[in-house]
């Protein structure tokens, strides 16, 4: 099954959190922060949303920073995705 987002929505998959710190300390599951970096899996067509013309500025494969509690989480074929609006994306990571 595939997910095809509508309007200005984007389907993202969160990047796994680091298991160790830069100094080599191994983190437990409770100590890990929710990652805010995600990879874009699918992009909606944009278009006219709420009376405004929306042009999609991101593409599949981009790594992005998102708001911490943005979007709706869904699980498809055992994989967790989030669906967010393009406006919830804070930056593209290069």
PyMOL Python script that loads the backbone (N, CA, C, O; Angstrom):
from pymol import cmd

cmd.read_pdbstr("""\
ATOM      1  N   UNK A   1       0.847  -1.172   0.000  1.00  0.00           N
ATOM      2  CA  UNK A   1       0.000   0.000   0.000  1.00  0.00           C
ATOM      3  C   UNK A   1       0.896   1.240   0.000  1.00  0.00           C
ATOM      4  O   UNK A   1       1.932   1.258   0.663  1.00  0.00           O
ATOM      5  N   UNK A   2       0.503   2.263  -0.733  1.00  0.00           N
ATOM      6  CA  UNK A   2       1.257   3.517  -0.764  1.00  0.00           C
ATOM      7  C   UNK A   2       0.375   4.653  -0.267  1.00  0.00           C
ATOM      8  O   UNK A   2      -0.853   4.564  -0.292  1.00  0.00           O
ATOM      9  N   UNK A   3       1.012   5.704   0.179  1.00  0.00           N
ATOM     10  CA  UNK A   3       0.299   6.889   0.650  1.00  0.00           C
ATOM     11  C   UNK A   3       0.547   8.005  -0.355  1.00  0.00           C
ATOM     12  O   UNK A   3       1.695   8.303  -0.683  1.00  0.00           O
ATOM     13  N   UNK A   4      -0.528   8.623  -0.847  1.00  0.00           N
ATOM     14  CA  UNK A   4      -0.425   9.751  -1.770  1.00  0.00           C
ATOM     15  C   UNK A   4      -1.038  10.965  -1.086  1.00  0.00           C
ATOM     16  O   UNK A   4      -2.261  11.050  -0.967  1.00  0.00           O
ATOM     17  N   UNK A   5      -0.209  11.910  -0.631  1.00  0.00           N
ATOM     18  CA  UNK A   5      -0.738  13.068   0.090  1.00  0.00           C
ATOM     19  C   UNK A   5      -1.489  14.018  -0.843  1.00  0.00           C
ATOM     20  O   UNK A   5      -1.199  14.090  -2.037  1.00  0.00           O
ATOM     21  N   UNK A   6      -2.439  14.730  -0.294  1.00  0.00           N
ATOM     22  CA  UNK A   6      -3.238  15.692  -1.034  1.00  0.00           C
ATOM     23  C   UNK A   6      -2.804  17.114  -0.693  1.00  0.00           C
ATOM     24  O   UNK A   6      -2.220  17.365   0.362  1.00  0.00           O
ATOM     25  N   UNK A   7      -3.096  18.023  -1.589  1.00  0.00           N
ATOM     26  CA  UNK A   7      -2.867  19.465  -1.405  1.00  0.00           C
ATOM     27  C   UNK A   7      -1.434  19.759  -0.979  1.00  0.00           C
ATOM     28  O   UNK A   7      -0.491  19.350  -1.657  1.00  0.00           O
ATOM     29  N   UNK A   8      -1.260  20.471   0.145  1.00  0.00           N
ATOM     30  CA  UNK A   8       0.079  20.896   0.575  1.00  0.00           C
ATOM     31  C   UNK A   8       0.664  19.983   1.641  1.00  0.00           C
ATOM     32  O   UNK A   8       1.482  20.419   2.452  1.00  0.00           O
ATOM     33  N   UNK A   9       0.256  18.734   1.645  1.00  0.00           N
ATOM     34  CA  UNK A   9       0.743  17.796   2.657  1.00  0.00           C
ATOM     35  C   UNK A   9       1.936  17.002   2.141  1.00  0.00           C
ATOM     36  O   UNK A   9       2.117  16.821   0.937  1.00  0.00           O
ATOM     37  N   UNK A  10       2.752  16.531   3.099  1.00  0.00           N
ATOM     38  CA  UNK A  10       3.968  15.791   2.799  1.00  0.00           C
ATOM     39  C   UNK A  10       4.007  14.572   3.713  1.00  0.00           C
ATOM     40  O   UNK A  10       3.712  14.686   4.903  1.00  0.00           O
ATOM     41  N   UNK A  11       4.366  13.410   3.178  1.00  0.00           N
ATOM     42  CA  UNK A  11       4.545  12.198   3.983  1.00  0.00           C
ATOM     43  C   UNK A  11       6.022  12.085   4.312  1.00  0.00           C
ATOM     44  O   UNK A  11       6.873  12.131   3.424  1.00  0.00           O
ATOM     45  N   UNK A  12       6.322  11.935   5.606  1.00  0.00           N
ATOM     46  CA  UNK A  12       7.712  11.854   6.046  1.00  0.00           C
ATOM     47  C   UNK A  12       7.933  10.613   6.891  1.00  0.00           C
ATOM     48  O   UNK A  12       7.002  10.073   7.490  1.00  0.00           O
ATOM     49  N   UNK A  13       9.181  10.173   6.927  1.00  0.00           N
ATOM     50  CA  UNK A  13       9.592   9.061   7.785  1.00  0.00           C
ATOM     51  C   UNK A  13      10.697   9.593   8.673  1.00  0.00           C
ATOM     52  O   UNK A  13      11.694  10.122   8.182  1.00  0.00           O
ATOM     53  N   UNK A  14      10.529   9.456   9.969  1.00  0.00           N
ATOM     54  CA  UNK A  14      11.499   9.985  10.916  1.00  0.00           C
ATOM     55  C   UNK A  14      12.820   9.241  10.805  1.00  0.00           C
ATOM     56  O   UNK A  14      12.840   8.026  10.607  1.00  0.00           O
ATOM     57  N   UNK A  15      13.934   9.978  10.932  1.00  0.00           N
ATOM     58  CA  UNK A  15      15.266   9.399  10.935  1.00  0.00           C
ATOM     59  C   UNK A  15      15.526   8.885  12.344  1.00  0.00           C
ATOM     60  O   UNK A  15      15.170   9.541  13.323  1.00  0.00           O
ATOM     61  N   UNK A  16      16.143   7.716  12.448  1.00  0.00           N
ATOM     62  CA  UNK A  16      16.400   7.115  13.760  1.00  0.00           C
ATOM     63  C   UNK A  16      17.253   8.025  14.642  1.00  0.00           C
ATOM     64  O   UNK A  16      18.169   8.692  14.163  1.00  0.00           O
ATOM     65  N   UNK A  17      16.938   8.040  15.937  1.00  0.00           N
ATOM     66  CA  UNK A  17      17.693   8.840  16.897  1.00  0.00           C
ATOM     67  C   UNK A  17      19.062   8.201  17.130  1.00  0.00           C
ATOM     68  O   UNK A  17      19.229   6.989  16.993  1.00  0.00           O
ATOM     69  N   UNK A  18      20.023   9.029  17.480  1.00  0.00           N
ATOM     70  CA  UNK A  18      21.367   8.544  17.764  1.00  0.00           C
ATOM     71  C   UNK A  18      21.347   7.643  18.992  1.00  0.00           C
ATOM     72  O   UNK A  18      20.675   7.950  19.976  1.00  0.00           O
ATOM     73  N   UNK A  19      22.073   6.544  18.943  1.00  0.00           N
ATOM     74  CA  UNK A  19      22.144   5.610  20.066  1.00  0.00           C
ATOM     75  C   UNK A  19      23.278   5.969  21.023  1.00  0.00           C
ATOM     76  O   UNK A  19      23.246   5.588  22.193  1.00  0.00           O
ATOM     77  N   UNK A  20      24.285   6.703  20.528  1.00  0.00           N
ATOM     78  CA  UNK A  20      25.402   7.106  21.373  1.00  0.00           C
ATOM     79  C   UNK A  20      25.654   8.602  21.200  1.00  0.00           C
ATOM     80  O   UNK A  20      25.336   9.186  20.164  1.00  0.00           O
ATOM     81  N   UNK A  21      26.225   9.201  22.225  1.00  0.00           N
ATOM     82  CA  UNK A  21      26.581  10.614  22.140  1.00  0.00           C
ATOM     83  C   UNK A  21      27.908  10.751  21.409  1.00  0.00           C
ATOM     84  O   UNK A  21      28.555   9.751  21.100  1.00  0.00           O
ATOM     85  N   UNK A  22      28.315  11.981  21.132  1.00  0.00           N
ATOM     86  CA  UNK A  22      29.587  12.209  20.449  1.00  0.00           C
ATOM     87  C   UNK A  22      30.771  11.710  21.275  1.00  0.00           C
ATOM     88  O   UNK A  22      31.804  11.328  20.724  1.00  0.00           O
ATOM     89  N   UNK A  23      30.614  11.717  22.598  1.00  0.00           N
ATOM     90  CA  UNK A  23      31.702  11.252  23.456  1.00  0.00           C
ATOM     91  C   UNK A  23      31.674   9.748  23.679  1.00  0.00           C
ATOM     92  O   UNK A  23      32.531   9.218  24.387  1.00  0.00           O
ATOM     93  N   UNK A  24      30.690   9.035  23.079  1.00  0.00           N
ATOM     94  CA  UNK A  24      30.661   7.579  23.151  1.00  0.00           C
ATOM     95  C   UNK A  24      29.745   6.988  24.211  1.00  0.00           C
ATOM     96  O   UNK A  24      29.739   5.772  24.405  1.00  0.00           O
ATOM     97  N   UNK A  25      28.973   7.817  24.901  1.00  0.00           N
ATOM     98  CA  UNK A  25      28.055   7.312  25.925  1.00  0.00           C
ATOM     99  C   UNK A  25      26.823   6.726  25.235  1.00  0.00           C
ATOM    100  O   UNK A  25      26.216   7.371  24.380  1.00  0.00           O
ATOM    101  N   UNK A  26      26.459   5.496  25.616  1.00  0.00           N
ATOM    102  CA  UNK A  26      25.290   4.844  25.030  1.00  0.00           C
ATOM    103  C   UNK A  26      24.039   5.336  25.749  1.00  0.00           C
ATOM    104  O   UNK A  26      23.976   5.338  26.978  1.00  0.00           O
ATOM    105  N   UNK A  27      23.030   5.761  24.954  1.00  0.00           N
ATOM    106  CA  UNK A  27      21.794   6.296  25.522  1.00  0.00           C
ATOM    107  C   UNK A  27      20.741   5.204  25.661  1.00  0.00           C
ATOM    108  O   UNK A  27      20.610   4.338  24.797  1.00  0.00           O
ATOM    109  N   UNK A  28      19.995   5.257  26.760  1.00  0.00           N
ATOM    110  CA  UNK A  28      18.864   4.347  26.917  1.00  0.00           C
ATOM    111  C   UNK A  28      17.686   4.896  26.136  1.00  0.00           C
ATOM    112  O   UNK A  28      17.714   6.051  25.712  1.00  0.00           O
ATOM    113  N   UNK A  29      16.657   4.094  25.938  1.00  0.00           N
ATOM    114  CA  UNK A  29      15.483   4.521  25.183  1.00  0.00           C
ATOM    115  C   UNK A  29      14.814   5.729  25.832  1.00  0.00           C
ATOM    116  O   UNK A  29      14.303   6.600  25.129  1.00  0.00           O
ATOM    117  N   UNK A  30      14.810   5.793  27.154  1.00  0.00           N
ATOM    118  CA  UNK A  30      14.166   6.901  27.861  1.00  0.00           C
ATOM    119  C   UNK A  30      14.943   8.204  27.700  1.00  0.00           C
ATOM    120  O   UNK A  30      14.355   9.284  27.771  1.00  0.00           O
ATOM    121  N   UNK A  31      16.245   8.120  27.487  1.00  0.00           N
ATOM    122  CA  UNK A  31      17.073   9.321  27.395  1.00  0.00           C
ATOM    123  C   UNK A  31      17.099   9.915  26.003  1.00  0.00           C
ATOM    124  O   UNK A  31      17.526  11.056  25.826  1.00  0.00           O
ATOM    125  N   UNK A  32      16.651   9.165  25.016  1.00  0.00           N
ATOM    126  CA  UNK A  32      16.676   9.663  23.640  1.00  0.00           C
ATOM    127  C   UNK A  32      15.581  10.693  23.428  1.00  0.00           C
ATOM    128  O   UNK A  32      14.459  10.531  23.909  1.00  0.00           O
ATOM    129  N   UNK A  33      15.913  11.744  22.709  1.00  0.00           N
ATOM    130  CA  UNK A  33      14.913  12.743  22.348  1.00  0.00           C
ATOM    131  C   UNK A  33      14.187  12.288  21.097  1.00  0.00           C
ATOM    132  O   UNK A  33      14.737  11.562  20.269  1.00  0.00           O
ATOM    133  N   UNK A  34      12.943  12.724  20.973  1.00  0.00           N
ATOM    134  CA  UNK A  34      12.210  12.445  19.744  1.00  0.00           C
ATOM    135  C   UNK A  34      12.934  13.164  18.612  1.00  0.00           C
ATOM    136  O   UNK A  34      13.156  14.372  18.697  1.00  0.00           O
ATOM    137  N   UNK A  35      13.307  12.444  17.549  1.00  0.00           N
ATOM    138  CA  UNK A  35      14.044  13.103  16.467  1.00  0.00           C
ATOM    139  C   UNK A  35      13.172  14.113  15.747  1.00  0.00           C
ATOM    140  O   UNK A  35      11.964  13.918  15.612  1.00  0.00           O
ATOM    141  N   UNK A  36      13.781  15.186  15.287  1.00  0.00           N
ATOM    142  CA  UNK A  36      13.025  16.174  14.539  1.00  0.00           C
ATOM    143  C   UNK A  36      13.502  16.241  13.094  1.00  0.00           C
ATOM    144  O   UNK A  36      13.073  17.106  12.330  1.00  0.00           O
ATOM    145  N   UNK A  37      14.403  15.311  12.721  1.00  0.00           N
ATOM    146  CA  UNK A  37      14.859  15.215  11.339  1.00  0.00           C
ATOM    147  C   UNK A  37      14.129  14.058  10.680  1.00  0.00           C
ATOM    148  O   UNK A  37      14.049  12.960  11.229  1.00  0.00           O
ATOM    149  N   UNK A  38      13.601  14.324   9.495  1.00  0.00           N
ATOM    150  CA  UNK A  38      12.837  13.305   8.778  1.00  0.00           C
ATOM    151  C   UNK A  38      13.214  13.314   7.307  1.00  0.00           C
ATOM    152  O   UNK A  38      13.762  14.288   6.791  1.00  0.00           O
ATOM    153  N   UNK A  39      12.909  12.205   6.643  1.00  0.00           N
ATOM    154  CA  UNK A  39      13.127  12.112   5.197  1.00  0.00           C
ATOM    155  C   UNK A  39      11.770  12.125   4.512  1.00  0.00           C
ATOM    156  O   UNK A  39      10.842  11.444   4.949  1.00  0.00           O
ATOM    157  N   UNK A  40      11.654  12.896   3.446  1.00  0.00           N
ATOM    158  CA  UNK A  40      10.385  12.999   2.722  1.00  0.00           C
ATOM    159  C   UNK A  40      10.202  11.770   1.840  1.00  0.00           C
ATOM    160  O   UNK A  40      11.087  11.396   1.071  1.00  0.00           O
ATOM    161  N   UNK A  41       9.028  11.151   1.973  1.00  0.00           N
ATOM    162  CA  UNK A  41       8.698   9.944   1.231  1.00  0.00           C
ATOM    163  C   UNK A  41       7.764  10.259   0.062  1.00  0.00           C
ATOM    164  O   UNK A  41       7.880   9.650  -1.002  1.00  0.00           O
ATOM    165  N   UNK A  42       6.843  11.200   0.251  1.00  0.00           N
ATOM    166  CA  UNK A  42       5.898  11.583  -0.805  1.00  0.00           C
ATOM    167  C   UNK A  42       5.503  13.039  -0.612  1.00  0.00           C
ATOM    168  O   UNK A  42       5.461  13.534   0.514  1.00  0.00           O
ATOM    169  N   UNK A  43       5.215  13.723  -1.717  1.00  0.00           N
ATOM    170  CA  UNK A  43       4.852  15.144  -1.693  1.00  0.00           C
ATOM    171  C   UNK A  43       3.543  15.336  -2.437  1.00  0.00           C
ATOM    172  O   UNK A  43       3.360  14.800  -3.531  1.00  0.00           O
ATOM    173  N   UNK A  44       2.626  16.106  -1.844  1.00  0.00           N
ATOM    174  CA  UNK A  44       1.363  16.430  -2.504  1.00  0.00           C
ATOM    175  C   UNK A  44       1.578  17.387  -3.664  1.00  0.00           C
ATOM    176  O   UNK A  44       2.674  17.917  -3.841  1.00  0.00           O
ATOM    177  N   UNK A  45       0.529  17.610  -4.458  1.00  0.00           N
ATOM    178  CA  UNK A  45       0.669  18.451  -5.646  1.00  0.00           C
ATOM    179  C   UNK A  45       0.668  19.953  -5.377  1.00  0.00           C
ATOM    180  O   UNK A  45       0.981  20.731  -6.278  1.00  0.00           O
ATOM    181  N   UNK A  46       0.326  20.377  -4.168  1.00  0.00           N
ATOM    182  CA  UNK A  46       0.208  21.813  -3.902  1.00  0.00           C
ATOM    183  C   UNK A  46      -1.109  22.315  -4.461  1.00  0.00           C
ATOM    184  O   UNK A  46      -2.141  21.664  -4.293  1.00  0.00           O
ATOM    185  N   UNK A  47      -1.091  23.457  -5.121  1.00  0.00           N
ATOM    186  CA  UNK A  47      -2.310  23.989  -5.723  1.00  0.00           C
ATOM    187  C   UNK A  47      -2.976  25.029  -4.856  1.00  0.00           C
ATOM    188  O   UNK A  47      -2.323  25.677  -4.038  1.00  0.00           O
ATOM    189  N   UNK A  48      -4.279  25.191  -5.032  1.00  0.00           N
ATOM    190  CA  UNK A  48      -5.051  26.197  -4.324  1.00  0.00           C
ATOM    191  C   UNK A  48      -5.520  25.639  -2.982  1.00  0.00           C
ATOM    192  O   UNK A  48      -6.360  24.741  -2.943  1.00  0.00           O
ATOM    193  N   UNK A  49      -4.979  26.169  -1.880  1.00  0.00           N
ATOM    194  CA  UNK A  49      -5.331  25.722  -0.538  1.00  0.00           C
ATOM    195  C   UNK A  49      -5.808  26.932   0.251  1.00  0.00           C
ATOM    196  O   UNK A  49      -5.061  27.895   0.428  1.00  0.00           O
ATOM    197  N   UNK A  50      -7.041  26.888   0.722  1.00  0.00           N
ATOM    198  CA  UNK A  50      -7.629  27.985   1.495  1.00  0.00           C
ATOM    199  C   UNK A  50      -7.537  29.323   0.754  1.00  0.00           C
ATOM    200  O   UNK A  50      -7.295  30.360   1.371  1.00  0.00           O
ATOM    201  N   UNK A  51      -7.729  29.297  -0.548  1.00  0.00           N
ATOM    202  CA  UNK A  51      -7.719  30.510  -1.350  1.00  0.00           C
ATOM    203  C   UNK A  51      -6.348  31.039  -1.709  1.00  0.00           C
ATOM    204  O   UNK A  51      -6.236  32.104  -2.316  1.00  0.00           O
ATOM    205  N   UNK A  52      -5.298  30.312  -1.344  1.00  0.00           N
ATOM    206  CA  UNK A  52      -3.931  30.739  -1.653  1.00  0.00           C
ATOM    207  C   UNK A  52      -3.271  29.693  -2.545  1.00  0.00           C
ATOM    208  O   UNK A  52      -3.477  28.494  -2.361  1.00  0.00           O
ATOM    209  N   UNK A  53      -2.486  30.148  -3.501  1.00  0.00           N
ATOM    210  CA  UNK A  53      -1.749  29.242  -4.379  1.00  0.00           C
ATOM    211  C   UNK A  53      -0.504  28.745  -3.640  1.00  0.00           C
ATOM    212  O   UNK A  53       0.341  29.544  -3.235  1.00  0.00           O
ATOM    213  N   UNK A  54      -0.394  27.425  -3.465  1.00  0.00           N
ATOM    214  CA  UNK A  54       0.730  26.829  -2.756  1.00  0.00           C
ATOM    215  C   UNK A  54       1.636  26.120  -3.758  1.00  0.00           C
ATOM    216  O   UNK A  54       1.191  25.257  -4.514  1.00  0.00           O
ATOM    217  N   UNK A  55       2.911  26.497  -3.752  1.00  0.00           N
ATOM    218  CA  UNK A  55       3.922  25.838  -4.578  1.00  0.00           C
ATOM    219  C   UNK A  55       4.758  24.972  -3.645  1.00  0.00           C
ATOM    220  O   UNK A  55       5.254  25.459  -2.629  1.00  0.00           O
ATOM    221  N   UNK A  56       4.919  23.706  -3.975  1.00  0.00           N
ATOM    222  CA  UNK A  56       5.683  22.796  -3.121  1.00  0.00           C
ATOM    223  C   UNK A  56       7.180  23.049  -3.326  1.00  0.00           C
ATOM    224  O   UNK A  56       7.683  22.992  -4.449  1.00  0.00           O
ATOM    225  N   UNK A  57       7.882  23.330  -2.220  1.00  0.00           N
ATOM    226  CA  UNK A  57       9.307  23.664  -2.264  1.00  0.00           C
ATOM    227  C   UNK A  57      10.209  22.502  -1.864  1.00  0.00           C
ATOM    228  O   UNK A  57      11.432  22.640  -1.855  1.00  0.00           O
ATOM    229  N   UNK A  58       9.615  21.361  -1.534  1.00  0.00           N
ATOM    230  CA  UNK A  58      10.393  20.192  -1.124  1.00  0.00           C
ATOM    231  C   UNK A  58      10.152  19.065  -2.116  1.00  0.00           C
ATOM    232  O   UNK A  58       9.187  19.086  -2.879  1.00  0.00           O
ATOM    233  N   UNK A  59      11.048  18.078  -2.093  1.00  0.00           N
ATOM    234  CA  UNK A  59      10.893  16.952  -3.010  1.00  0.00           C
ATOM    235  C   UNK A  59      11.205  15.649  -2.270  1.00  0.00           C
ATOM    236  O   UNK A  59      11.795  15.665  -1.189  1.00  0.00           O
ATOM    237  N   UNK A  60      10.812  14.545  -2.853  1.00  0.00           N
ATOM    238  CA  UNK A  60      11.060  13.230  -2.271  1.00  0.00           C
ATOM    239  C   UNK A  60      12.562  13.039  -2.102  1.00  0.00           C
ATOM    240  O   UNK A  60      13.344  13.336  -3.004  1.00  0.00           O
ATOM    241  N   UNK A  61      12.952  12.538  -0.928  1.00  0.00           N
ATOM    242  CA  UNK A  61      14.370  12.301  -0.635  1.00  0.00           C
ATOM    243  C   UNK A  61      15.020  13.399   0.177  1.00  0.00           C
ATOM    244  O   UNK A  61      16.089  13.181   0.747  1.00  0.00           O
ATOM    245  N   UNK A  62      14.402  14.593   0.252  1.00  0.00           N
ATOM    246  CA  UNK A  62      14.958  15.673   1.064  1.00  0.00           C
ATOM    247  C   UNK A  62      14.918  15.278   2.536  1.00  0.00           C
ATOM    248  O   UNK A  62      13.978  14.621   2.983  1.00  0.00           O
ATOM    249  N   UNK A  63      15.946  15.683   3.291  1.00  0.00           N
ATOM    250  CA  UNK A  63      15.915  15.549   4.746  1.00  0.00           C
ATOM    251  C   UNK A  63      15.519  16.910   5.295  1.00  0.00           C
ATOM    252  O   UNK A  63      16.072  17.936   4.900  1.00  0.00           O
ATOM    253  N   UNK A  64      14.553  16.908   6.211  1.00  0.00           N
ATOM    254  CA  UNK A  64      13.992  18.160   6.707  1.00  0.00           C
ATOM    255  C   UNK A  64      13.912  18.173   8.225  1.00  0.00           C
ATOM    256  O   UNK A  64      13.881  17.125   8.870  1.00  0.00           O
ATOM    257  N   UNK A  65      13.879  19.374   8.784  1.00  0.00           N
ATOM    258  CA  UNK A  65      13.602  19.581  10.203  1.00  0.00           C
ATOM    259  C   UNK A  65      12.130  19.932  10.324  1.00  0.00           C
ATOM    260  O   UNK A  65      11.622  20.766   9.574  1.00  0.00           O
ATOM    261  N   UNK A  66      11.447  19.299  11.264  1.00  0.00           N
ATOM    262  CA  UNK A  66      10.029  19.583  11.444  1.00  0.00           C
ATOM    263  C   UNK A  66       9.762  20.034  12.871  1.00  0.00           C
ATOM    264  O   UNK A  66      10.582  19.828  13.766  1.00  0.00           O
ATOM    265  N   UNK A  67       8.614  20.645  13.068  1.00  0.00           N
ATOM    266  CA  UNK A  67       8.176  21.014  14.411  1.00  0.00           C
ATOM    267  C   UNK A  67       8.029  19.737  15.231  1.00  0.00           C
ATOM    268  O   UNK A  67       7.650  18.693  14.699  1.00  0.00           O
ATOM    269  N   UNK A  68       8.324  19.818  16.510  1.00  0.00           N
ATOM    270  CA  UNK A  68       8.368  18.636  17.365  1.00  0.00           C
ATOM    271  C   UNK A  68       7.059  17.851  17.403  1.00  0.00           C
ATOM    272  O   UNK A  68       7.079  16.621  17.359  1.00  0.00           O
ATOM    273  N   UNK A  69       5.936  18.533  17.482  1.00  0.00           N
ATOM    274  CA  UNK A  69       4.648  17.834  17.609  1.00  0.00           C
ATOM    275  C   UNK A  69       3.778  18.010  16.373  1.00  0.00           C
ATOM    276  O   UNK A  69       2.552  17.934  16.462  1.00  0.00           O
ATOM    277  N   UNK A  70       4.394  18.243  15.229  1.00  0.00           N
ATOM    278  CA  UNK A  70       3.646  18.484  13.993  1.00  0.00           C
ATOM    279  C   UNK A  70       3.136  17.183  13.387  1.00  0.00           C
ATOM    280  O   UNK A  70       3.739  16.122  13.552  1.00  0.00           O
ATOM    281  N   UNK A  71       2.031  17.286  12.694  1.00  0.00           N
ATOM    282  CA  UNK A  71       1.560  16.196  11.853  1.00  0.00           C
ATOM    283  C   UNK A  71       0.722  15.137  12.531  1.00  0.00           C
ATOM    284  O   UNK A  71       0.440  15.186  13.729  1.00  0.00           O
ATOM    285  N   UNK A  72       0.336  14.177  11.710  1.00  0.00           N
ATOM    286  CA  UNK A  72      -0.469  13.045  12.138  1.00  0.00           C
ATOM    287  C   UNK A  72       0.319  11.780  11.865  1.00  0.00           C
ATOM    288  O   UNK A  72       0.780  11.563  10.745  1.00  0.00           O
ATOM    289  N   UNK A  73       0.478  10.947  12.873  1.00  0.00           N
ATOM    290  CA  UNK A  73       1.235   9.711  12.707  1.00  0.00           C
ATOM    291  C   UNK A  73       0.329   8.610  12.183  1.00  0.00           C
ATOM    292  O   UNK A  73      -0.791   8.432  12.661  1.00  0.00           O
ATOM    293  N   UNK A  74       0.827   7.865  11.188  1.00  0.00           N
ATOM    294  CA  UNK A  74       0.101   6.724  10.623  1.00  0.00           C
ATOM    295  C   UNK A  74       1.066   5.551  10.497  1.00  0.00           C
ATOM    296  O   UNK A  74       2.278   5.746  10.402  1.00  0.00           O
ATOM    297  N   UNK A  75       0.525   4.333  10.496  1.00  0.00           N
ATOM    298  CA  UNK A  75       1.335   3.140  10.345  1.00  0.00           C
ATOM    299  C   UNK A  75       0.821   2.379   9.138  1.00  0.00           C
ATOM    300  O   UNK A  75      -0.348   1.995   9.097  1.00  0.00           O
ATOM    301  N   UNK A  76       1.688   2.156   8.151  1.00  0.00           N
ATOM    302  CA  UNK A  76       1.319   1.454   6.928  1.00  0.00           C
ATOM    303  C   UNK A  76       2.300   0.311   6.719  1.00  0.00           C
ATOM    304  O   UNK A  76       3.510   0.528   6.657  1.00  0.00           O
ATOM    305  N   UNK A  77       1.781  -0.900   6.612  1.00  0.00           N
ATOM    306  CA  UNK A  77       2.617  -2.088   6.404  1.00  0.00           C
ATOM    307  C   UNK A  77       3.724  -2.191   7.447  1.00  0.00           C
ATOM    308  O   UNK A  77       4.841  -2.597   7.125  1.00  0.00           O
ATOM    309  N   UNK A  78       3.425  -1.827   8.694  1.00  0.00           N
ATOM    310  CA  UNK A  78       4.377  -1.944   9.782  1.00  0.00           C
ATOM    311  C   UNK A  78       5.399  -0.819   9.874  1.00  0.00           C
ATOM    312  O   UNK A  78       6.265  -0.847  10.748  1.00  0.00           O
ATOM    313  N   UNK A  79       5.315   0.164   8.996  1.00  0.00           N
ATOM    314  CA  UNK A  79       6.249   1.293   9.006  1.00  0.00           C
ATOM    315  C   UNK A  79       5.499   2.542   9.452  1.00  0.00           C
ATOM    316  O   UNK A  79       4.394   2.815   8.984  1.00  0.00           O
ATOM    317  N   UNK A  80       6.120   3.306  10.375  1.00  0.00           N
ATOM    318  CA  UNK A  80       5.480   4.514  10.883  1.00  0.00           C
ATOM    319  C   UNK A  80       5.875   5.726  10.041  1.00  0.00           C
ATOM    320  O   UNK A  80       7.054   5.964   9.780  1.00  0.00           O
ATOM    321  N   UNK A  81       4.869   6.479   9.625  1.00  0.00           N
ATOM    322  CA  UNK A  81       5.043   7.702   8.861  1.00  0.00           C
ATOM    323  C   UNK A  81       4.306   8.824   9.574  1.00  0.00           C
ATOM    324  O   UNK A  81       3.464   8.574  10.436  1.00  0.00           O
ATOM    325  N   UNK A  82       4.624  10.054   9.214  1.00  0.00           N
ATOM    326  CA  UNK A  82       3.871  11.219   9.664  1.00  0.00           C
ATOM    327  C   UNK A  82       3.439  11.988   8.427  1.00  0.00           C
ATOM    328  O   UNK A  82       4.167  12.055   7.437  1.00  0.00           O
ATOM    329  N   UNK A  83       2.256  12.562   8.493  1.00  0.00           N
ATOM    330  CA  UNK A  83       1.766  13.417   7.417  1.00  0.00           C
ATOM    331  C   UNK A  83       1.697  14.829   7.977  1.00  0.00           C
ATOM    332  O   UNK A  83       0.984  15.091   8.945  1.00  0.00           O
ATOM    333  N   UNK A  84       2.447  15.737   7.355  1.00  0.00           N
ATOM    334  CA  UNK A  84       2.522  17.119   7.823  1.00  0.00           C
ATOM    335  C   UNK A  84       2.221  18.065   6.666  1.00  0.00           C
ATOM    336  O   UNK A  84       2.337  17.694   5.498  1.00  0.00           O
ATOM    337  N   UNK A  85       1.841  19.272   7.002  1.00  0.00           N
ATOM    338  CA  UNK A  85       1.700  20.315   5.988  1.00  0.00           C
ATOM    339  C   UNK A  85       3.082  20.865   5.680  1.00  0.00           C
ATOM    340  O   UNK A  85       3.974  20.834   6.528  1.00  0.00           O
ATOM    341  N   UNK A  86       3.254  21.362   4.479  1.00  0.00           N
ATOM    342  CA  UNK A  86       4.542  21.942   4.105  1.00  0.00           C
ATOM    343  C   UNK A  86       4.923  23.070   5.069  1.00  0.00           C
ATOM    344  O   UNK A  86       6.108  23.275   5.334  1.00  0.00           O
ATOM    345  N   UNK A  87       3.949  23.794   5.589  1.00  0.00           N
ATOM    346  CA  UNK A  87       4.238  24.906   6.502  1.00  0.00           C
ATOM    347  C   UNK A  87       4.787  24.431   7.857  1.00  0.00           C
ATOM    348  O   UNK A  87       5.354  25.235   8.598  1.00  0.00           O
ATOM    349  N   UNK A  88       4.629  23.129   8.197  1.00  0.00           N
ATOM    350  CA  UNK A  88       5.192  22.581   9.429  1.00  0.00           C
ATOM    351  C   UNK A  88       6.672  22.226   9.281  1.00  0.00           C
ATOM    352  O   UNK A  88       7.341  21.924  10.269  1.00  0.00           O
ATOM    353  N   UNK A  89       7.179  22.262   8.056  1.00  0.00           N
ATOM    354  CA  UNK A  89       8.592  21.986   7.822  1.00  0.00           C
ATOM    355  C   UNK A  89       9.372  23.269   8.070  1.00  0.00           C
ATOM    356  O   UNK A  89       9.088  24.309   7.476  1.00  0.00           O
ATOM    357  N   UNK A  90      10.355  23.179   8.953  1.00  0.00           N
ATOM    358  CA  UNK A  90      11.110  24.357   9.357  1.00  0.00           C
ATOM    359  C   UNK A  90      12.287  24.639   8.440  1.00  0.00           C
ATOM    360  O   UNK A  90      12.598  25.801   8.177  1.00  0.00           O
ATOM    361  N   UNK A  91      12.954  23.587   7.943  1.00  0.00           N
ATOM    362  CA  UNK A  91      14.138  23.775   7.115  1.00  0.00           C
ATOM    363  C   UNK A  91      14.481  22.487   6.383  1.00  0.00           C
ATOM    364  O   UNK A  91      14.087  21.398   6.799  1.00  0.00           O
ATOM    365  N   UNK A  92      15.220  22.625   5.289  1.00  0.00           N
ATOM    366  CA  UNK A  92      15.770  21.477   4.574  1.00  0.00           C
ATOM    367  C   UNK A  92      17.215  21.311   5.025  1.00  0.00           C
ATOM    368  O   UNK A  92      17.980  22.276   5.032  1.00  0.00           O
ATOM    369  N   UNK A  93      17.593  20.088   5.401  1.00  0.00           N
ATOM    370  CA  UNK A  93      18.956  19.792   5.852  1.00  0.00           C
ATOM    371  C   UNK A  93      19.793  19.417   4.645  1.00  0.00           C
ATOM    372  O   UNK A  93      19.444  18.495   3.909  1.00  0.00           O
ATOM    373  N   UNK A  94      20.896  20.124   4.436  1.00  0.00           N
ATOM    374  CA  UNK A  94      21.762  19.843   3.282  1.00  0.00           C
ATOM    375  C   UNK A  94      23.076  19.263   3.710  1.00  0.00           C
ATOM    376  O   UNK A  94      23.924  18.968   2.868  1.00  0.00           O
TER     377      UNK A  94
END
""", "prot")
cmd.dss("prot")
cmd.show_as("cartoon", "prot")
cmd.util.cbc("prot")
cmd.orient("prot")
